[in-house]
């Protein structure tokens, strides 16, 4: 039986600037089951972010394949949520609107009130309530920005959270 997330013979190489290639990782294979919590650990520059970008569908590997639920990962998808290191919030939107933006895309059939209620619930789950949900990202601490990113990812009910 195949894993929920299957990484098969994944290799990533980049041009080294001298006519050759730099191999970041080679023939990486592993599986992740539903409900499993996995950590990719390593020193700076070893390919952790590169693997995460490939799993998210934001980059293509040099070779190998990633499958989620039996389907090959090709490009971004609402089924995979990403919490980036740099928050990746839309600076012109409030905390609440940074979450409702994705929820509206995920659930276009929901009313505005349903989207707001759902988004507010997930912001409260990460400790962001009251007046703070109307602040722009520049008015939040780094930790608060990261919690907005986490709330946004969880609120979209993704199958995989990276």
C-alpha positions in Angstrom: 0.0 0.0 0.0 1.3 3.4 -0.9 1.7 6.2 1.6 -0.6 9.3 1.6 2.4 11.3 0.5 5.0 9.4 -1.5 8.4 10.8 -2.4 10.1 8.6 -4.9 13.8 8.9 -6.0 13.7 12.7 -5.7 16.8 14.5 -7.0 17.5 18.2 -7.2 20.5 19.7 -9.0 21.2 23.4 -9.8 23.8 24.9 -12.2 27.0 25.6 -10.2 28.0 28.6 -12.3 31.1 26.8 -13.6 29.4 24.7 -16.2 28.6 21.8 -13.8 25.9 20.9 -11.5 25.5 21.2 -7.7 23.6 18.2 -6.3 21.4 19.4 -3.4 20.0 15.9 -2.7 19.8 12.7 -4.6 17.5 9.7 -4.8 15.5 10.8 -1.7 12.6 8.5 -1.0 10.2 8.4 1.9 6.5 8.3 2.7 4.2 10.2 5.0 0.9 8.8 6.3 -2.2 10.8 7.1 -2.0 12.3 10.6 1.8 11.8 10.7 4.0 14.7 11.8 7.4 14.7 10.0 10.4 17.0 10.5 13.0 17.6 7.9 16.1 18.5 9.8 19.6 19.6 8.6 22.2 22.3 8.3 21.8 25.5 6.4 21.9 24.9 2.6 21.2 21.1 2.7 17.9 21.3 0.7 15.2 21.5 3.4 13.4 24.4 1.8 14.0 23.0 -1.7 12.2 19.7 -0.7 9.4 21.7 0.9 8.9 23.8 -2.3 8.8 20.6 -4.3 6.2 19.1 -1.9 4.1 22.2 -2.2 4.3 22.1 -6.0 6.1 25.5 -6.1 9.2 23.9 -7.8 9.9 20.9 -10.0 12.6 18.3 -9.1 15.4 17.5 -11.5 14.1 13.9 -11.3 11.8 11.8 -9.3 8.2 12.1 -8.4 6.0 13.3 -5.5 2.5 11.8 -5.2 -0.2 12.8 -2.8 -3.3 10.7 -2.5 -2.1 8.7 -5.5 -1.9 11.8 -7.8 1.4 13.4 -8.9 2.1 16.8 -7.4 2.3 19.3 -10.3 2.0 22.9 -9.3 0.3 24.5 -6.3 -3.0 23.2 -5.0 -5.6 24.1 -2.4 -5.0 20.6 -1.0 -1.5 21.6 0.2 -1.1 24.5 2.7 2.2 26.2 3.2 3.4 28.3 6.2 6.4 30.2 4.8 9.4 31.3 6.9 8.8 34.9 5.9 5.0 34.9 6.6 4.0 35.8 3.0 1.1 37.9 4.1 -0.5 40.4 1.8 0.6 43.7 3.4 -2.4 45.8 2.2 -4.9 43.4 3.8 -5.9 43.2 7.5 -5.1 40.1 9.6 -8.7 38.9 9.0 -8.7 39.6 5.3 -5.4 37.7 4.9 -7.3 34.6 6.1 -10.6 35.2 4.4 -8.9 35.7 1.1 -7.9 32.0 1.0 -11.1 30.7 2.6 -13.2 32.5 0.0 -11.2 30.8 -2.8 -11.5 27.4 -1.1 -15.3 27.8 -0.4 -16.8 30.1 -3.1 -20.3 28.9 -2.2 -20.1 30.3 1.3 -21.6 33.6 2.2 -19.4 36.5 3.4 -20.7 35.9 7.0 -19.7 32.2 6.8 -16.2 33.0 5.5 -15.7 35.6 8.3 -17.0 33.4 11.0 -14.8 30.5 9.9 -11.7 32.7 9.5 -12.3 34.4 12.9 -12.5 30.9 14.5 -9.1 29.9 13.2 -7.5 33.2 14.2 -8.9 32.7 17.7 -7.3 29.2 17.8 -3.9 30.8 17.4 -4.6 33.5 20.0 -5.5 36.4 17.6 -8.8 37.9 18.6 -10.5 41.3 19.0 -9.0 44.5 17.7 -5.9 42.7 16.4 -7.7 41.0 13.6 -8.2 44.4 11.9 -4.5 45.4 12.0 -2.3 45.2 8.9 0.7 42.9 9.0 3.1 45.9 9.5 1.2 46.5 12.8 1.9 43.0 14.1 4.9 41.4 15.8 6.8 38.7 14.0 5.2 36.0 16.1 1.7 37.4 15.4 2.4 37.4 11.7 3.5 33.8 11.8 0.3 32.9 13.7 -1.8 34.6 10.9 0.0 32.4 8.4 -0.7 29.3 10.5 -4.4 30.3 10.9 -4.7 30.9 7.1 -3.2 27.5 6.4 -5.4 25.6 8.9 -8.6 27.6 7.9 -8.3 26.2 4.3 -8.7 22.6 5.5 -5.8 21.4 3.4 -4.9 17.7 3.2 -1.3 18.5 3.8 0.2 21.3 5.8 3.8 22.2 5.1 
